[in-house]
């Protein structure tokens, strides 16, 4: 028999794991910028990483709250899905720019 509460729980945990991964990227971006010397390009890339992380954090927090409701959670709106994808990809690009 299927438990209807398991899928929202797994999805909530996936959002938390992705948020944690983004947090690690943002922290490493700050660490790399400070350790290698703060140049204007590095400062811009680091600031972009932090802003993108905050954007993803906001989207993830809203989704986690929606999944915590007692009623069946609504589907993720396409705008939020696109914004989360954009933040994730852009965060990876900014982090790669800091490394190379």
Secondary structure, DSSP 8 states (H G I E B T S, - for coil): ---HHHHHHHHHHHHHHHHHHHHHHHHHHHHHHHHH---HHHHHHHHHHHHHHHHHHHHHHHHHHHHTSSS------HHHHHHHHHHHHHHHHHHHHHH-
